[in-house]
Each structure stands twice: as structure tokens, then as C-alpha cells.
Amino acid sequence: MSLPIITPQQMYAAEQRVFDAGTASFDVMRIAGEGVADHLHDSFPDGDVRVLCGPGGNGGDGFVAAARLRDLGRAVRVYSMKPVDALSGDPARAAALWGGAVGTLDEGLSGTASVTLDALFGGGLSRPLSGVAAALSRQGGPTVSVDVPSGLDGLSARPLGPCFRADLTVTFAALRPAHVLIPGRSLCGSVRVQAIGVPVDESVRTNGPDIWSGAGDKAGDSLAVRLLDGDGFRRDFKEIDRGAPNPIEAVRQAAAEAGSVLLVLGEDIVIAAPEGRCAVQPGIARTWTLDDVMAAVRKARAQGLPGFEAACAAIWQASRPDGVEHKPG
């Protein structure tokens, strides 16, 4: 099943629409934080937990998660970047929900635990980690991160400096570019998406058979499918490549300019249609060449799939280790 991919800015806007419609922001924070705790408990069912809380919403999620983990019978120690009495809004309410002892982040640096919950910063971070936070990122050990590993830019998928490396990342409502693009995805470990009751735009998705399932019953389109490797894309769309925040946006903009479906096999594999639909595929089998992929696209077109769906189906087939063909439904 494919999953939607949105930017951190789109996530903020989606949450704000829900809040403006009357949902209390703290209710959403509780769902998020408790979901993080449940995923952590499922993946790391034994041992004590060190929770590192930042000064904002991610830290609030961390306090909620700490309370939930305590209710699940876990031994939990919480450390905060900001004194609890200096917190405000939802993070302050979350800290009150925890209600237990809270150490400073400096104290957290010397603390050890079976697993660390990194709830310092989310994908909207715009500056490098420094000081104690940077030192904590270098400690290693089993780690679960909230939203994205702290220190990772959720939009560009690149570390801003020192960065946590997670074994598990729990994000909300949809994936972010950092979860699916290089190098971010190598820092996130396994990624789980926790539903929090926030509808999101679904025009950009991970690739999967549900994208083209049933598309063979639709009228085909006349859009050409253009296949490029990373070097070819940078050569043909130099200005777009330089100006876009990440490969997803670069290929979407280029497809709109070209008026054709683009399938770009670079460090990241991105398929985009001129009207804005886009799919991201983690990788393809090493034995597949550009000619192999293009032959699979032509075969999918011959089966009646429109250009975008044909490109998605072809690259999905190329990503299967057994080469199993997924035909239109």
C-alpha cells in the first residue's frame, strides 16, 4: 500500500485546518504521543527508557509518550531542554500529564537506558544541533525518534549538522521527504506512520500497486514517459535541480515544464506527472538497466496503463527481487 508524502510545512498547515475546525491541539498531541509510546513498546518491549524532550511540540509528544510508557509498566526517566516551569501551551500540559521527575538535558547525557526516545526536534528544524543535544546525538544505542531524527531537515532529507540515527522513527499522518529520500531514509531506521485524525494531501506518495490498480479500465492518455538518470536530469533541468528543495519537488517541477511523465533514476527514484502527481520508489534491482526499465514501461503502456501509472508499475516491477510482474487490476 502506498503512503502519502508531505512536507513539514504542509503538515503544519493540515494541523492548523483541523485546529481551526474545532479540534483541540492538545487532543492531537495526546494521540500522537501515546502512539509513539505504543510503537516504542511494541518494537522494544523490555528495559528502561530515556526520554529526551525538546522545548516545543516534539517535546510535548515526548512527555505524553513518557506518561503512556509508565502506564505500560516501563521504567522511564525524562530529561528536558527547557525547565518545566518555563514551558507553555501544549508542551506545559504534556509535562503536567507526565507529572514525574524531569532532569536537565545535561543530566540526560550521563544517563543510560535500554532505549532512548528522541523527542527533541521535528522535521521543521532549521539550525544544526549544538551543545548537549549534539553530544546526545553521537551517543548511539537503540533509539526511537519522533517525527524525524533530531538534526535532520524534514524537507531536504539532509542532516543540518550532528544528527541522531534512529532504529525506529514514528511520524504522523503521512511520511516526510526525509523518510524516503537519501540520505535521510538511512538515518530513520524503520518508519511508522501514526494516524492522528489530520487529513493530508495525497498527490505525492510512495510507489505501490494501489497507484495503478484498476487504471487499465480507464482511457489511456497520450503523455510520453521520459526516462532519465540522475546526470541526465541535472543536465536537462539544471536550474530546476539547483533551486528545488529536494528531488521530489525538482522532478515535479520538471514534469510540469516538460509536459510529460518523468521517471528519474538517480540516487532517489522519482516519477512525476505534469499535473503534480508523484511517486517515490526506494530502489531497483541491481540487474535492471535503463533499457530494461523503459521496456517495462512500454509493456505496461501496451496493457492499457496511462503514462504515470505505467511508469509506476514498471519501476515497481524493477524493485521486486523476484521480478514478479504486477499487472493492472
DANOR-V668348 format. One record per helix or strand of 3 or more residues. SS is the DSSP state (~ for helix, > for strand). FROM is the first residue (numbers start at 1). TO is the last residue. Records with the same first field share a line. If there is no record, write none. Layout:
# DANOR-V668348
SS->FROM-TO + FROM-TO
This chain:
# DANOR-V668348
~->8-20 + 25-43 + 57-71 + 84-86 + 89-98 + 105-110 + 131-137 + 177-180 + 184-188 + 209-211 + 215-217 + 230-236 + 238-243 + 247-258 + 290-302 + 307-319
>->49-53 + 76-80 + 102-104 + 115-119 + 143-146 + 168-172 + 190-194 + 204-206 + 225-229 + 261-265 + 269-272 + 278-281
